[in-house]
Amino acid sequence: MDGLIRLSERLYTLNLSPGNRVYGERTIQHQGREYREWNPRRSKLAAYLLKGGTGLELSRDGRVLYLGAASGTTASHISDLVPDGAVYCVEFSPRSFRDLVRNCEGRPNMMPFLGDATRPEVYATVVPEVDLVYQDVAQKGQAHILKANMDAFHASRGMLALKSRSEDVTKDPIHIYAKSVAWLRSSGLVVQEVLELDPFEKDHAMMVVTR
Ligand SMILES: C[S@@+](CC[C@H](N)C(=O)[O-])C[C@H]1O[C@@H](n2cnc3c(N)ncnc32)[C@H](O)[C@@H]1O
């Protein structure tokens, strides 16, 4: 993928805003260009890629709806990967949103929206159709939220960073993953990949779905 490199078991994305960092990450020069290190302990998507996940498909002009953007750590790396595209970032905590707005500055392809991912009809008035819905809201009902947003924005792909404990803290994560996979399949989606994110993120799995 354009803009993504792996050197000595570390991931880096080509910095869309050279000279600027988002969360104190290390930067390096590689072949005359600035790259930002993508920390797998701060980003489930980086953990997924480092563990061998193959489901992230993005073109330079890809459009991504990012649900649960927090301050924009992972979203900023996606913004590096779609320099001619867009990352629409939805976050419902006003405090995180303030940091998100700051981190979108200098990144013209990264747009912050203060909103609730369970109500896509609200931001559908301002967000266009997208290629990928990436969902990391860490609240109950994550599979439903992913599907509702894929439908609302006609996305062909979805990625779900599923936090087992948000669904049911008393149940074995394997049981929670199986239940979510079954629900996604019953809703008509194809589950392409399920990858546990330990040791980077305990009790989390990344699920990649297509239509
Ligand atoms: C685990 S954090 C996200 C971390 C972020 N994805 C990253 O990798 O940089 C989960 C975020 O989802 C937000 N969130 C939870 N429920 C939400 C909802 N219904 N709509 C929008 N954001 C939500 C929380 O406020 C929190 O900032």
The ligand as a MOL file (V3000), in Angstrom:
LIG
                    3D

  0  0  0     0  0            999 V3000
M  V30 BEGIN CTAB
M  V30 COUNTS 27 29 0 0 0
M  V30 BEGIN ATOM
M  V30 1 C -11.0730 2.9110 22.1060 0
M  V30 2 S -11.4020 4.5970 21.8640 0 CHG=1
M  V30 3 C -10.9100 4.8950 20.2000 0
M  V30 4 C -9.4340 4.9760 19.9340 0
M  V30 5 C -9.1480 5.4140 18.5090 0
M  V30 6 N -9.9450 4.6580 17.5830 0
M  V30 7 C -7.7050 5.2660 18.0820 0
M  V30 8 O -7.2760 4.1740 17.7100 0
M  V30 9 O -6.9970 6.2730 18.0830 0 CHG=-1
M  V30 10 C -13.1470 4.5880 21.6820 0
M  V30 11 C -13.7190 5.9620 21.3780 0
M  V30 12 O -15.0560 5.7880 20.9310 0
M  V30 13 C -15.8300 6.8560 21.4230 0
M  V30 14 N -17.2290 6.4180 21.3740 0
M  V30 15 C -17.8480 5.4940 22.1500 0
M  V30 16 N -19.1430 5.3430 21.7720 0
M  V30 17 C -19.3210 6.1890 20.7160 0
M  V30 18 C -20.4400 6.4910 19.8870 0
M  V30 19 N -21.6280 5.8840 20.0490 0
M  V30 20 N -20.2770 7.3930 18.9100 0
M  V30 21 C -19.0770 8.0250 18.7090 0
M  V30 22 N -17.9960 7.7830 19.4730 0
M  V30 23 C -18.1150 6.8800 20.4620 0
M  V30 24 C -15.2870 7.1060 22.8220 0
M  V30 25 O -15.6060 8.4050 23.2850 0
M  V30 26 C -13.8000 6.8830 22.5940 0
M  V30 27 O -13.1500 8.1010 22.2780 0
M  V30 END ATOM
M  V30 BEGIN BOND
M  V30 1 1 1 2
M  V30 2 1 2 3
M  V30 3 1 2 10
M  V30 4 1 3 4
M  V30 5 1 4 5
M  V30 6 1 5 6
M  V30 7 1 5 7
M  V30 8 2 7 8
M  V30 9 1 7 9
M  V30 10 1 10 11
M  V30 11 1 11 12
M  V30 12 1 11 26
M  V30 13 1 12 13
M  V30 14 1 13 14
M  V30 15 1 13 24
M  V30 16 1 14 15
M  V30 17 1 14 23
M  V30 18 2 15 16
M  V30 19 1 16 17
M  V30 20 1 17 18
M  V30 21 2 17 23
M  V30 22 1 18 19
M  V30 23 2 18 20
M  V30 24 1 20 21
M  V30 25 2 21 22
M  V30 26 1 22 23
M  V30 27 1 24 25
M  V30 28 1 24 26
M  V30 29 1 26 27
M  V30 END BOND
M  V30 END CTAB
M  END
